[in-house]
Amino acid sequence: MIRRLVSRHEEEPPRAEANQRHPLRPWQIRERCFNVRRRGLDPVEIRTFLHRVADELTVAQTALVAVQEENVRIKNALRAWQSAQSANHRYR
């Protein structure tokens, strides 16, 4: 049997918080452990798959942050442009 390892990043949240939806972090996927039973799944195969999922999640979260930053930049540029247009129309 594989014993559950304590996360080096933070401990597992209490059960009440575990039911709330929080985004998964790549380290949570990498460090997730499963109980192995007789005729159970191959732990090496599970670990390999979890690392692959964690890598893909890392890429997705990085892309999401970049898109969110670009969104803020575009909104700020639009506000500045609208303010400039508003100022030009006031003095005509």
PyMOL Python script that loads the backbone (N, CA, C, O; Angstrom):
from pymol import cmd

cmd.read_pdbstr("""\
ATOM      1  N   MET A   1       0.844  -1.175   0.000  1.00  0.00           N
ATOM      2  CA  MET A   1       0.000   0.000   0.000  1.00  0.00           C
ATOM      3  C   MET A   1       0.890   1.240   0.000  1.00  0.00           C
ATOM      4  O   MET A   1       1.908   1.276   0.691  1.00  0.00           O
ATOM      5  N   ILE A   2       0.505   2.259  -0.778  1.00  0.00           N
ATOM      6  CA  ILE A   2       1.231   3.525  -0.803  1.00  0.00           C
ATOM      7  C   ILE A   2       0.599   4.443   0.231  1.00  0.00           C
ATOM      8  O   ILE A   2      -0.613   4.658   0.225  1.00  0.00           O
ATOM      9  N   ARG A   3       1.409   4.973   1.099  1.00  0.00           N
ATOM     10  CA  ARG A   3       0.887   5.878   2.120  1.00  0.00           C
ATOM     11  C   ARG A   3       0.754   7.278   1.544  1.00  0.00           C
ATOM     12  O   ARG A   3       1.557   7.695   0.709  1.00  0.00           O
ATOM     13  N   ARG A   4      -0.251   7.989   1.988  1.00  0.00           N
ATOM     14  CA  ARG A   4      -0.480   9.351   1.524  1.00  0.00           C
ATOM     15  C   ARG A   4       0.628  10.241   2.067  1.00  0.00           C
ATOM     16  O   ARG A   4       0.898  10.252   3.268  1.00  0.00           O
ATOM     17  N   LEU A   5       1.265  10.984   1.174  1.00  0.00           N
ATOM     18  CA  LEU A   5       2.344  11.879   1.551  1.00  0.00           C
ATOM     19  C   LEU A   5       1.786  13.239   1.934  1.00  0.00           C
ATOM     20  O   LEU A   5       0.799  13.693   1.356  1.00  0.00           O
ATOM     21  N   VAL A   6       2.407  13.886   2.895  1.00  0.00           N
ATOM     22  CA  VAL A   6       2.007  15.236   3.280  1.00  0.00           C
ATOM     23  C   VAL A   6       2.590  16.189   2.247  1.00  0.00           C
ATOM     24  O   VAL A   6       3.774  16.112   1.920  1.00  0.00           O
ATOM     25  N   SER A   7       1.770  17.070   1.745  1.00  0.00           N
ATOM     26  CA  SER A   7       2.196  18.014   0.720  1.00  0.00           C
ATOM     27  C   SER A   7       3.247  18.948   1.286  1.00  0.00           C
ATOM     28  O   SER A   7       3.147  19.400   2.427  1.00  0.00           O
ATOM     29  N   ARG A   8       4.251  19.229   0.481  1.00  0.00           N
ATOM     30  CA  ARG A   8       5.270  20.167   0.943  1.00  0.00           C
ATOM     31  C   ARG A   8       4.814  21.607   0.782  1.00  0.00           C
ATOM     32  O   ARG A   8       5.408  22.514   1.366  1.00  0.00           O
ATOM     33  N   HIS A   9       3.755  21.832  -0.012  1.00  0.00           N
ATOM     34  CA  HIS A   9       3.277  23.185  -0.248  1.00  0.00           C
ATOM     35  C   HIS A   9       2.266  23.620   0.802  1.00  0.00           C
ATOM     36  O   HIS A   9       2.339  24.737   1.315  1.00  0.00           O
ATOM     37  N   GLU A  10       1.343  22.760   1.116  1.00  0.00           N
ATOM     38  CA  GLU A  10       0.359  23.044   2.162  1.00  0.00           C
ATOM     39  C   GLU A  10      -0.364  21.751   2.470  1.00  0.00           C
ATOM     40  O   GLU A  10      -0.409  20.833   1.651  1.00  0.00           O
ATOM     41  N   GLU A  11      -0.919  21.694   3.646  1.00  0.00           N
ATOM     42  CA  GLU A  11      -1.631  20.484   4.029  1.00  0.00           C
ATOM     43  C   GLU A  11      -2.994  20.452   3.362  1.00  0.00           C
ATOM     44  O   GLU A  11      -3.501  21.474   2.902  1.00  0.00           O
ATOM     45  N   GLU A  12      -3.572  19.276   3.318  1.00  0.00           N
ATOM     46  CA  GLU A  12      -4.882  19.101   2.716  1.00  0.00           C
ATOM     47  C   GLU A  12      -5.914  19.900   3.507  1.00  0.00           C
ATOM     48  O   GLU A  12      -5.887  19.889   4.738  1.00  0.00           O
ATOM     49  N   PRO A  13      -6.842  20.606   2.807  1.00  0.00           N
ATOM     50  CA  PRO A  13      -7.842  21.403   3.526  1.00  0.00           C
ATOM     51  C   PRO A  13      -8.807  20.515   4.285  1.00  0.00           C
ATOM     52  O   PRO A  13      -8.977  19.347   3.938  1.00  0.00           O
ATOM     53  N   PRO A  14      -9.440  21.051   5.314  1.00  0.00           N
ATOM     54  CA  PRO A  14     -10.453  20.285   6.034  1.00  0.00           C
ATOM     55  C   PRO A  14     -11.577  19.881   5.097  1.00  0.00           C
ATOM     56  O   PRO A  14     -11.748  20.473   4.031  1.00  0.00           O
ATOM     57  N   ARG A  15     -12.351  18.864   5.498  1.00  0.00           N
ATOM     58  CA  ARG A  15     -13.416  18.328   4.639  1.00  0.00           C
ATOM     59  C   ARG A  15     -14.421  19.387   4.195  1.00  0.00           C
ATOM     60  O   ARG A  15     -14.874  19.350   3.051  1.00  0.00           O
ATOM     61  N   ALA A  16     -14.783  20.330   5.064  1.00  0.00           N
ATOM     62  CA  ALA A  16     -15.756  21.357   4.695  1.00  0.00           C
ATOM     63  C   ALA A  16     -15.247  22.176   3.515  1.00  0.00           C
ATOM     64  O   ALA A  16     -16.022  22.509   2.618  1.00  0.00           O
ATOM     65  N   GLU A  17     -13.954  22.506   3.503  1.00  0.00           N
ATOM     66  CA  GLU A  17     -13.367  23.277   2.413  1.00  0.00           C
ATOM     67  C   GLU A  17     -13.125  22.414   1.186  1.00  0.00           C
ATOM     68  O   GLU A  17     -13.095  22.932   0.070  1.00  0.00           O
ATOM     69  N   ALA A  18     -12.954  21.122   1.363  1.00  0.00           N
ATOM     70  CA  ALA A  18     -12.656  20.239   0.235  1.00  0.00           C
ATOM     71  C   ALA A  18     -13.816  20.190  -0.746  1.00  0.00           C
ATOM     72  O   ALA A  18     -13.604  19.922  -1.928  1.00  0.00           O
ATOM     73  N   ASN A  19     -15.043  20.445  -0.284  1.00  0.00           N
ATOM     74  CA  ASN A  19     -16.194  20.408  -1.165  1.00  0.00           C
ATOM     75  C   ASN A  19     -16.328  21.660  -2.014  1.00  0.00           C
ATOM     76  O   ASN A  19     -17.019  21.639  -3.032  1.00  0.00           O
ATOM     77  N   GLN A  20     -15.684  22.749  -1.620  1.00  0.00           N
ATOM     78  CA  GLN A  20     -15.736  23.981  -2.398  1.00  0.00           C
ATOM     79  C   GLN A  20     -14.861  23.837  -3.637  1.00  0.00           C
ATOM     80  O   GLN A  20     -13.846  23.140  -3.612  1.00  0.00           O
ATOM     81  N   ARG A  21     -15.255  24.491  -4.708  1.00  0.00           N
ATOM     82  CA  ARG A  21     -14.496  24.418  -5.961  1.00  0.00           C
ATOM     83  C   ARG A  21     -13.336  25.416  -5.909  1.00  0.00           C
ATOM     84  O   ARG A  21     -13.552  26.627  -5.861  1.00  0.00           O
ATOM     85  N   HIS A  22     -12.131  24.909  -5.918  1.00  0.00           N
ATOM     86  CA  HIS A  22     -10.921  25.725  -6.009  1.00  0.00           C
ATOM     87  C   HIS A  22     -10.143  25.225  -7.210  1.00  0.00           C
ATOM     88  O   HIS A  22     -10.129  24.023  -7.472  1.00  0.00           O
ATOM     89  N   PRO A  23      -9.498  26.111  -7.944  1.00  0.00           N
ATOM     90  CA  PRO A  23      -8.720  25.642  -9.092  1.00  0.00           C
ATOM     91  C   PRO A  23      -7.603  24.706  -8.633  1.00  0.00           C
ATOM     92  O   PRO A  23      -6.939  24.955  -7.626  1.00  0.00           O
ATOM     93  N   LEU A  24      -7.415  23.653  -9.372  1.00  0.00           N
ATOM     94  CA  LEU A  24      -6.311  22.743  -9.074  1.00  0.00           C
ATOM     95  C   LEU A  24      -4.995  23.408  -9.429  1.00  0.00           C
ATOM     96  O   LEU A  24      -4.902  24.139 -10.415  1.00  0.00           O
ATOM     97  N   ARG A  25      -4.013  23.159  -8.645  1.00  0.00           N
ATOM     98  CA  ARG A  25      -2.667  23.646  -8.922  1.00  0.00           C
ATOM     99  C   ARG A  25      -1.845  22.469  -9.429  1.00  0.00           C
ATOM    100  O   ARG A  25      -2.092  21.330  -9.034  1.00  0.00           O
ATOM    101  N   PRO A  26      -0.880  22.724 -10.292  1.00  0.00           N
ATOM    102  CA  PRO A  26      -0.066  21.623 -10.815  1.00  0.00           C
ATOM    103  C   PRO A  26       0.586  20.782  -9.723  1.00  0.00           C
ATOM    104  O   PRO A  26       0.656  19.559  -9.845  1.00  0.00           O
ATOM    105  N   TRP A  27       1.061  21.422  -8.662  1.00  0.00           N
ATOM    106  CA  TRP A  27       1.706  20.647  -7.594  1.00  0.00           C
ATOM    107  C   TRP A  27       0.702  19.723  -6.901  1.00  0.00           C
ATOM    108  O   TRP A  27       1.080  18.656  -6.415  1.00  0.00           O
ATOM    109  N   GLN A  28      -0.589  20.125  -6.850  1.00  0.00           N
ATOM    110  CA  GLN A  28      -1.594  19.265  -6.232  1.00  0.00           C
ATOM    111  C   GLN A  28      -1.784  17.982  -7.043  1.00  0.00           C
ATOM    112  O   GLN A  28      -1.991  16.906  -6.481  1.00  0.00           O
ATOM    113  N   ILE A  29      -1.712  18.109  -8.347  1.00  0.00           N
ATOM    114  CA  ILE A  29      -1.845  16.928  -9.198  1.00  0.00           C
ATOM    115  C   ILE A  29      -0.611  16.047  -9.073  1.00  0.00           C
ATOM    116  O   ILE A  29      -0.718  14.828  -8.943  1.00  0.00           O
ATOM    117  N   ARG A  30       0.569  16.675  -9.112  1.00  0.00           N
ATOM    118  CA  ARG A  30       1.813  15.902  -9.028  1.00  0.00           C
ATOM    119  C   ARG A  30       1.927  15.129  -7.715  1.00  0.00           C
ATOM    120  O   ARG A  30       2.432  14.007  -7.690  1.00  0.00           O
ATOM    121  N   GLU A  31       1.462  15.725  -6.642  1.00  0.00           N
ATOM    122  CA  GLU A  31       1.646  15.117  -5.325  1.00  0.00           C
ATOM    123  C   GLU A  31       0.455  14.283  -4.857  1.00  0.00           C
ATOM    124  O   GLU A  31       0.489  13.734  -3.756  1.00  0.00           O
ATOM    125  N   ARG A  32      -0.573  14.178  -5.652  1.00  0.00           N
ATOM    126  CA  ARG A  32      -1.744  13.380  -5.286  1.00  0.00           C
ATOM    127  C   ARG A  32      -1.361  11.909  -5.204  1.00  0.00           C
ATOM    128  O   ARG A  32      -0.712  11.379  -6.107  1.00  0.00           O
ATOM    129  N   CYS A  33      -1.756  11.260  -4.137  1.00  0.00           N
ATOM    130  CA  CYS A  33      -1.466   9.842  -3.943  1.00  0.00           C
ATOM    131  C   CYS A  33      -2.774   9.067  -3.886  1.00  0.00           C
ATOM    132  O   CYS A  33      -3.798   9.582  -3.438  1.00  0.00           O
ATOM    133  N   PHE A  34      -2.725   7.837  -4.340  1.00  0.00           N
ATOM    134  CA  PHE A  34      -3.893   6.971  -4.361  1.00  0.00           C
ATOM    135  C   PHE A  34      -3.590   5.716  -3.569  1.00  0.00           C
ATOM    136  O   PHE A  34      -2.441   5.280  -3.496  1.00  0.00           O
ATOM    137  N   ASN A  35      -4.610   5.144  -2.984  1.00  0.00           N
ATOM    138  CA  ASN A  35      -4.442   3.864  -2.307  1.00  0.00           C
ATOM    139  C   ASN A  35      -4.329   2.763  -3.353  1.00  0.00           C
ATOM    140  O   ASN A  35      -5.058   2.752  -4.345  1.00  0.00           O
ATOM    141  N   VAL A  36      -3.409   1.845  -3.114  1.00  0.00           N
ATOM    142  CA  VAL A  36      -3.244   0.718  -4.016  1.00  0.00           C
ATOM    143  C   VAL A  36      -3.809  -0.513  -3.330  1.00  0.00           C
ATOM    144  O   VAL A  36      -3.458  -0.821  -2.191  1.00  0.00           O
ATOM    145  N   ARG A  37      -4.661  -1.191  -4.015  1.00  0.00           N
ATOM    146  CA  ARG A  37      -5.266  -2.406  -3.488  1.00  0.00           C
ATOM    147  C   ARG A  37      -4.753  -3.591  -4.289  1.00  0.00           C
ATOM    148  O   ARG A  37      -4.090  -3.440  -5.315  1.00  0.00           O
ATOM    149  N   ARG A  38      -5.076  -4.755  -3.796  1.00  0.00           N
ATOM    150  CA  ARG A  38      -4.689  -5.943  -4.534  1.00  0.00           C
ATOM    151  C   ARG A  38      -5.251  -5.839  -5.951  1.00  0.00           C
ATOM    152  O   ARG A  38      -6.411  -5.476  -6.141  1.00  0.00           O
ATOM    153  N   ARG A  39      -4.441  -6.152  -6.918  1.00  0.00           N
ATOM    154  CA  ARG A  39      -4.789  -6.018  -8.333  1.00  0.00           C
ATOM    155  C   ARG A  39      -5.153  -4.582  -8.691  1.00  0.00           C
ATOM    156  O   ARG A  39      -5.993  -4.344  -9.559  1.00  0.00           O
ATOM    157  N   GLY A  40      -4.533  -3.652  -8.035  1.00  0.00           N
ATOM    158  CA  GLY A  40      -4.821  -2.236  -8.270  1.00  0.00           C
ATOM    159  C   GLY A  40      -4.080  -1.696  -9.471  1.00  0.00           C
ATOM    160  O   GLY A  40      -3.487  -2.448 -10.245  1.00  0.00           O
ATOM    161  N   LEU A  41      -4.121  -0.408  -9.614  1.00  0.00           N
ATOM    162  CA  LEU A  41      -3.480   0.266 -10.728  1.00  0.00           C
ATOM    163  C   LEU A  41      -1.979   0.377 -10.490  1.00  0.00           C
ATOM    164  O   LEU A  41      -1.509   0.335  -9.353  1.00  0.00           O
ATOM    165  N   ASP A  42      -1.249   0.518 -11.570  1.00  0.00           N
ATOM    166  CA  ASP A  42       0.206   0.656 -11.509  1.00  0.00           C
ATOM    167  C   ASP A  42       0.557   2.060 -11.021  1.00  0.00           C
ATOM    168  O   ASP A  42       0.248   3.036 -11.704  1.00  0.00           O
ATOM    169  N   PRO A  43       1.191   2.183  -9.862  1.00  0.00           N
ATOM    170  CA  PRO A  43       1.506   3.509  -9.314  1.00  0.00           C
ATOM    171  C   PRO A  43       2.415   4.328 -10.229  1.00  0.00           C
ATOM    172  O   PRO A  43       2.284   5.551 -10.281  1.00  0.00           O
ATOM    173  N   VAL A  44       3.330   3.685 -10.949  1.00  0.00           N
ATOM    174  CA  VAL A  44       4.225   4.409 -11.859  1.00  0.00           C
ATOM    175  C   VAL A  44       3.426   5.003 -13.013  1.00  0.00           C
ATOM    176  O   VAL A  44       3.655   6.144 -13.416  1.00  0.00           O
ATOM    177  N   GLU A  45       2.502   4.232 -13.531  1.00  0.00           N
ATOM    178  CA  GLU A  45       1.668   4.726 -14.622  1.00  0.00           C
ATOM    179  C   GLU A  45       0.792   5.888 -14.163  1.00  0.00           C
ATOM    180  O   GLU A  45       0.621   6.865 -14.891  1.00  0.00           O
ATOM    181  N   ILE A  46       0.243   5.784 -12.968  1.00  0.00           N
ATOM    182  CA  ILE A  46      -0.577   6.876 -12.424  1.00  0.00           C
ATOM    183  C   ILE A  46       0.264   8.128 -12.263  1.00  0.00           C
ATOM    184  O   ILE A  46      -0.150   9.215 -12.665  1.00  0.00           O
ATOM    185  N   ARG A  47       1.447   7.979 -11.675  1.00  0.00           N
ATOM    186  CA  ARG A  47       2.327   9.127 -11.437  1.00  0.00           C
ATOM    187  C   ARG A  47       2.723   9.785 -12.764  1.00  0.00           C
ATOM    188  O   ARG A  47       2.739  11.012 -12.862  1.00  0.00           O
ATOM    189  N   THR A  48       3.040   8.988 -13.776  1.00  0.00           N
ATOM    190  CA  THR A  48       3.404   9.522 -15.090  1.00  0.00           C
ATOM    191  C   THR A  48       2.252  10.327 -15.688  1.00  0.00           C
ATOM    192  O   THR A  48       2.444  11.423 -16.215  1.00  0.00           O
ATOM    193  N   PHE A  49       1.054   9.757 -15.593  1.00  0.00           N
ATOM    194  CA  PHE A  49      -0.118  10.454 -16.113  1.00  0.00           C
ATOM    195  C   PHE A  49      -0.364  11.756 -15.360  1.00  0.00           C
ATOM    196  O   PHE A  49      -0.645  12.784 -15.976  1.00  0.00           O
ATOM    197  N   LEU A  50      -0.263  11.722 -14.035  1.00  0.00           N
ATOM    198  CA  LEU A  50      -0.505  12.929 -13.243  1.00  0.00           C
ATOM    199  C   LEU A  50       0.506  14.024 -13.573  1.00  0.00           C
ATOM    200  O   LEU A  50       0.156  15.204 -13.604  1.00  0.00           O
ATOM    201  N   HIS A  51       1.745  13.643 -13.817  1.00  0.00           N
ATOM    202  CA  HIS A  51       2.752  14.640 -14.208  1.00  0.00           C
ATOM    203  C   HIS A  51       2.408  15.248 -15.566  1.00  0.00           C
ATOM    204  O   HIS A  51       2.585  16.447 -15.783  1.00  0.00           O
ATOM    205  N   ARG A  52       1.919  14.417 -16.468  1.00  0.00           N
ATOM    206  CA  ARG A  52       1.514  14.938 -17.784  1.00  0.00           C
ATOM    207  C   ARG A  52       0.355  15.919 -17.642  1.00  0.00           C
ATOM    208  O   ARG A  52       0.366  16.986 -18.255  1.00  0.00           O
ATOM    209  N   VAL A  53      -0.639  15.565 -16.841  1.00  0.00           N
ATOM    210  CA  VAL A  53      -1.784  16.452 -16.617  1.00  0.00           C
ATOM    211  C   VAL A  53      -1.317  17.751 -15.949  1.00  0.00           C
ATOM    212  O   VAL A  53      -1.763  18.838 -16.316  1.00  0.00           O
ATOM    213  N   ALA A  54      -0.424  17.632 -14.977  1.00  0.00           N
ATOM    214  CA  ALA A  54       0.079  18.816 -14.276  1.00  0.00           C
ATOM    215  C   ALA A  54       0.835  19.733 -15.239  1.00  0.00           C
ATOM    216  O   ALA A  54       0.707  20.954 -15.155  1.00  0.00           O
ATOM    217  N   ASP A  55       1.618  19.158 -16.149  1.00  0.00           N
ATOM    218  CA  ASP A  55       2.338  19.966 -17.134  1.00  0.00           C
ATOM    219  C   ASP A  55       1.359  20.710 -18.048  1.00  0.00           C
ATOM    220  O   ASP A  55       1.544  21.893 -18.336  1.00  0.00           O
ATOM    221  N   GLU A  56       0.326  20.014 -18.497  1.00  0.00           N
ATOM    222  CA  GLU A  56      -0.667  20.657 -19.349  1.00  0.00           C
ATOM    223  C   GLU A  56      -1.433  21.734 -18.589  1.00  0.00           C
ATOM    224  O   GLU A  56      -1.763  22.774 -19.158  1.00  0.00           O
ATOM    225  N   LEU A  57      -1.719  21.498 -17.312  1.00  0.00           N
ATOM    226  CA  LEU A  57      -2.395  22.496 -16.491  1.00  0.00           C
ATOM    227  C   LEU A  57      -1.508  23.725 -16.309  1.00  0.00           C
ATOM    228  O   LEU A  57      -2.003  24.852 -16.319  1.00  0.00           O
ATOM    229  N   THR A  58      -0.216  23.519 -16.143  1.00  0.00           N
ATOM    230  CA  THR A  58       0.721  24.633 -16.020  1.00  0.00           C
ATOM    231  C   THR A  58       0.670  25.510 -17.261  1.00  0.00           C
ATOM    232  O   THR A  58       0.610  26.735 -17.158  1.00  0.00           O
ATOM    233  N   VAL A  59       0.693  24.884 -18.435  1.00  0.00           N
ATOM    234  CA  VAL A  59       0.633  25.630 -19.694  1.00  0.00           C
ATOM    235  C   VAL A  59      -0.681  26.399 -19.787  1.00  0.00           C
ATOM    236  O   VAL A  59      -0.691  27.571 -20.163  1.00  0.00           O
ATOM    237  N   ALA A  60      -1.787  25.741 -19.448  1.00  0.00           N
ATOM    238  CA  ALA A  60      -3.103  26.389 -19.533  1.00  0.00           C
ATOM    239  C   ALA A  60      -3.207  27.565 -18.562  1.00  0.00           C
ATOM    240  O   ALA A  60      -3.727  28.621 -18.923  1.00  0.00           O
ATOM    241  N   GLN A  61      -2.718  27.391 -17.339  1.00  0.00           N
ATOM    242  CA  GLN A  61      -2.803  28.473 -16.363  1.00  0.00           C
ATOM    243  C   GLN A  61      -1.894  29.638 -16.751  1.00  0.00           C
ATOM    244  O   GLN A  61      -2.248  30.796 -16.531  1.00  0.00           O
ATOM    245  N   THR A  62      -0.743  29.348 -17.317  1.00  0.00           N
ATOM    246  CA  THR A  62       0.163  30.408 -17.780  1.00  0.00           C
ATOM    247  C   THR A  62      -0.495  31.194 -18.912  1.00  0.00           C
ATOM    248  O   THR A  62      -0.438  32.424 -18.935  1.00  0.00           O
ATOM    249  N   ALA A  63      -1.114  30.485 -19.842  1.00  0.00           N
ATOM    250  CA  ALA A  63      -1.809  31.155 -20.942  1.00  0.00           C
ATOM    251  C   ALA A  63      -2.968  31.995 -20.421  1.00  0.00           C
ATOM    252  O   ALA A  63      -3.201  33.100 -20.910  1.00  0.00           O
ATOM    253  N   LEU A  64      -3.690  31.481 -19.440  1.00  0.00           N
ATOM    254  CA  LEU A  64      -4.806  32.215 -18.863  1.00  0.00           C
ATOM    255  C   LEU A  64      -4.329  33.524 -18.230  1.00  0.00           C
ATOM    256  O   LEU A  64      -4.953  34.568 -18.421  1.00  0.00           O
ATOM    257  N   VAL A  65      -3.243  33.472 -17.491  1.00  0.00           N
ATOM    258  CA  VAL A  65      -2.706  34.688 -16.869  1.00  0.00           C
ATOM    259  C   VAL A  65      -2.310  35.694 -17.942  1.00  0.00           C
ATOM    260  O   VAL A  65      -2.575  36.888 -17.799  1.00  0.00           O
ATOM    261  N   ALA A  66      -1.679  35.224 -19.013  1.00  0.00           N
ATOM    262  CA  ALA A  66      -1.283  36.129 -20.103  1.00  0.00           C
ATOM    263  C   ALA A  66      -2.509  36.775 -20.745  1.00  0.00           C
ATOM    264  O   ALA A  66      -2.490  37.969 -21.046  1.00  0.00           O
ATOM    265  N   VAL A  67      -3.560  36.012 -20.957  1.00  0.00           N
ATOM    266  CA  VAL A  67      -4.781  36.552 -21.553  1.00  0.00           C
ATOM    267  C   VAL A  67      -5.440  37.552 -20.604  1.00  0.00           C
ATOM    268  O   VAL A  67      -5.932  38.591 -21.045  1.00  0.00           O
ATOM    269  N   GLN A  68      -5.453  37.248 -19.317  1.00  0.00           N
ATOM    270  CA  GLN A  68      -6.049  38.176 -18.349  1.00  0.00           C
ATOM    271  C   GLN A  68      -5.265  39.488 -18.308  1.00  0.00           C
ATOM    272  O   GLN A  68      -5.863  40.561 -18.229  1.00  0.00           O
ATOM    273  N   GLU A  69      -3.931  39.414 -18.359  1.00  0.00           N
ATOM    274  CA  GLU A  69      -3.111  40.627 -18.363  1.00  0.00           C
ATOM    275  C   GLU A  69      -3.357  41.435 -19.635  1.00  0.00           C
ATOM    276  O   GLU A  69      -3.451  42.661 -19.585  1.00  0.00           O
ATOM    277  N   GLU A  70      -3.462  40.753 -20.770  1.00  0.00           N
ATOM    278  CA  GLU A  70      -3.747  41.432 -22.036  1.00  0.00           C
ATOM    279  C   GLU A  70      -5.122  42.084 -21.990  1.00  0.00           C
ATOM    280  O   GLU A  70      -5.302  43.184 -22.513  1.00  0.00           O
ATOM    281  N   ASN A  71      -6.081  41.426 -21.379  1.00  0.00           N
ATOM    282  CA  ASN A  71      -7.425  41.972 -21.239  1.00  0.00           C
ATOM    283  C   ASN A  71      -7.396  43.275 -20.440  1.00  0.00           C
ATOM    284  O   ASN A  71      -8.048  44.248 -20.818  1.00  0.00           O
ATOM    285  N   VAL A  72      -6.656  43.296 -19.356  1.00  0.00           N
ATOM    286  CA  VAL A  72      -6.539  44.511 -18.541  1.00  0.00           C
ATOM    287  C   VAL A  72      -5.883  45.621 -19.355  1.00  0.00           C
ATOM    288  O   VAL A  72      -6.323  46.769 -19.309  1.00  0.00           O
ATOM    289  N   ARG A  73      -4.827  45.281 -20.102  1.00  0.00           N
ATOM    290  CA  ARG A  73      -4.130  46.276 -20.922  1.00  0.00           C
ATOM    291  C   ARG A  73      -5.074  46.864 -21.968  1.00  0.00           C
ATOM    292  O   ARG A  73      -5.088  48.078 -22.174  1.00  0.00           O
ATOM    293  N   ILE A  74      -5.859  46.019 -22.628  1.00  0.00           N
ATOM    294  CA  ILE A  74      -6.782  46.497 -23.657  1.00  0.00           C
ATOM    295  C   ILE A  74      -7.880  47.358 -23.042  1.00  0.00           C
ATOM    296  O   ILE A  74      -8.239  48.391 -23.608  1.00  0.00           O
ATOM    297  N   LYS A  75      -8.416  46.955 -21.898  1.00  0.00           N
ATOM    298  CA  LYS A  75      -9.446  47.758 -21.228  1.00  0.00           C
ATOM    299  C   LYS A  75      -8.915  49.131 -20.846  1.00  0.00           C
ATOM    300  O   LYS A  75      -9.602  50.139 -21.013  1.00  0.00           O
ATOM    301  N   ASN A  76      -7.682  49.165 -20.330  1.00  0.00           N
ATOM    302  CA  ASN A  76      -7.091  50.453 -19.958  1.00  0.00           C
ATOM    303  C   ASN A  76      -6.867  51.331 -21.188  1.00  0.00           C
ATOM    304  O   ASN A  76      -7.100  52.538 -21.138  1.00  0.00           O
ATOM    305  N   ALA A  77      -6.420  50.738 -22.283  1.00  0.00           N
ATOM    306  CA  ALA A  77      -6.224  51.500 -23.519  1.00  0.00           C
ATOM    307  C   ALA A  77      -7.563  52.020 -24.038  1.00  0.00           C
ATOM    308  O   ALA A  77      -7.645  53.157 -24.503  1.00  0.00           O
ATOM    309  N   LEU A  78      -8.601  51.208 -23.964  1.00  0.00           N
ATOM    310  CA  LEU A  78      -9.923  51.635 -24.407  1.00  0.00           C
ATOM    311  C   LEU A  78     -10.443  52.790 -23.552  1.00  0.00           C
ATOM    312  O   LEU A  78     -10.998  53.753 -24.080  1.00  0.00           O
ATOM    313  N   ARG A  79     -10.264  52.696 -22.239  1.00  0.00           N
ATOM    314  CA  ARG A  79     -10.696  53.787 -21.355  1.00  0.00           C
ATOM    315  C   ARG A  79      -9.963  55.088 -21.688  1.00  0.00           C
ATOM    316  O   ARG A  79     -10.565  56.161 -21.731  1.00  0.00           O
ATOM    317  N   ALA A  80      -8.644  54.973 -21.924  1.00  0.00           N
ATOM    318  CA  ALA A  80      -7.856  56.164 -22.259  1.00  0.00           C
ATOM    319  C   ALA A  80      -8.342  56.754 -23.589  1.00  0.00           C
ATOM    320  O   ALA A  80      -8.468  57.973 -23.713  1.00  0.00           O
ATOM    321  N   TRP A  81      -8.611  55.912 -24.566  1.00  0.00           N
ATOM    322  CA  TRP A  81      -9.093  56.374 -25.860  1.00  0.00           C
ATOM    323  C   TRP A  81     -10.467  57.029 -25.718  1.00  0.00           C
ATOM    324  O   TRP A  81     -10.719  58.080 -26.308  1.00  0.00           O
ATOM    325  N   GLN A  82     -11.357  56.408 -24.934  1.00  0.00           N
ATOM    326  CA  GLN A  82     -12.692  56.983 -24.728  1.00  0.00           C
ATOM    327  C   GLN A  82     -12.608  58.338 -24.029  1.00  0.00           C
ATOM    328  O   GLN A  82     -13.346  59.266 -24.360  1.00  0.00           O
ATOM    329  N   SER A  83     -11.708  58.437 -23.066  1.00  0.00           N
ATOM    330  CA  SER A  83     -11.534  59.718 -22.370  1.00  0.00           C
ATOM    331  C   SER A  83     -11.021  60.787 -23.327  1.00  0.00           C
ATOM    332  O   SER A  83     -11.471  61.933 -23.289  1.00  0.00           O
ATOM    333  N   ALA A  84     -10.080  60.407 -24.181  1.00  0.00           N
ATOM    334  CA  ALA A  84      -9.545  61.362 -25.154  1.00  0.00           C
ATOM    335  C   ALA A  84     -10.630  61.779 -26.143  1.00  0.00           C
ATOM    336  O   ALA A  84     -10.731  62.956 -26.488  1.00  0.00           O
ATOM    337  N   GLN A  85     -11.433  60.838 -26.598  1.00  0.00           N
ATOM    338  CA  GLN A  85     -12.515  61.169 -27.528  1.00  0.00           C
ATOM    339  C   GLN A  85     -13.560  62.063 -26.864  1.00  0.00           C
ATOM    340  O   GLN A  85     -14.079  62.994 -27.480  1.00  0.00           O
ATOM    341  N   SER A  86     -13.855  61.771 -25.616  1.00  0.00           N
ATOM    342  CA  SER A  86     -14.825  62.576 -24.883  1.00  0.00           C
ATOM    343  C   SER A  86     -14.317  64.000 -24.699  1.00  0.00           C
ATOM    344  O   SER A  86     -15.078  64.959 -24.828  1.00  0.00           O
ATOM    345  N   ALA A  87     -13.043  64.132 -24.402  1.00  0.00           N
ATOM    346  CA  ALA A  87     -12.453  65.454 -24.216  1.00  0.00           C
ATOM    347  C   ALA A  87     -12.460  66.237 -25.523  1.00  0.00           C
ATOM    348  O   ALA A  87     -12.688  67.447 -25.509  1.00  0.00           O
ATOM    349  N   ASN A  88     -12.217  65.576 -26.649  1.00  0.00           N
ATOM    350  CA  ASN A  88     -12.223  66.253 -27.954  1.00  0.00           C
ATOM    351  C   ASN A  88     -13.617  66.717 -28.317  1.00  0.00           C
ATOM    352  O   ASN A  88     -13.753  67.781 -28.921  1.00  0.00           O
ATOM    353  N   HIS A  89     -14.636  65.993 -27.988  1.00  0.00           N
ATOM    354  CA  HIS A  89     -16.007  66.355 -28.349  1.00  0.00           C
ATOM    355  C   HIS A  89     -16.568  67.456 -27.458  1.00  0.00           C
ATOM    356  O   HIS A  89     -17.487  68.162 -27.872  1.00  0.00           O
ATOM    357  N   ARG A  90     -16.054  67.619 -26.273  1.00  0.00           N
ATOM    358  CA  ARG A  90     -16.558  68.648 -25.354  1.00  0.00           C
ATOM    359  C   ARG A  90     -16.218  70.046 -25.840  1.00  0.00           C
ATOM    360  O   ARG A  90     -17.003  70.974 -25.645  1.00  0.00           O
ATOM    361  N   TYR A  91     -15.062  70.213 -26.469  1.00  0.00           N
ATOM    362  CA  TYR A  91     -14.589  71.546 -26.815  1.00  0.00           C
ATOM    363  C   TYR A  91     -14.869  71.911 -28.258  1.00  0.00           C
ATOM    364  O   TYR A  91     -14.288  72.880 -28.747  1.00  0.00           O
ATOM    365  N   ARG A  92     -15.714  71.203 -28.960  1.00  0.00           N
ATOM    366  CA  ARG A  92     -16.032  71.560 -30.343  1.00  0.00           C
ATOM    367  C   ARG A  92     -17.130  72.553 -30.413  1.00  0.00           C
ATOM    368  O   ARG A  92     -17.524  72.963 -31.505  1.00  0.00           O
TER     369      ARG A  92
END
""", "prot")
cmd.dss("prot")
cmd.show_as("cartoon", "prot")
cmd.util.cbc("prot")
cmd.orient("prot")
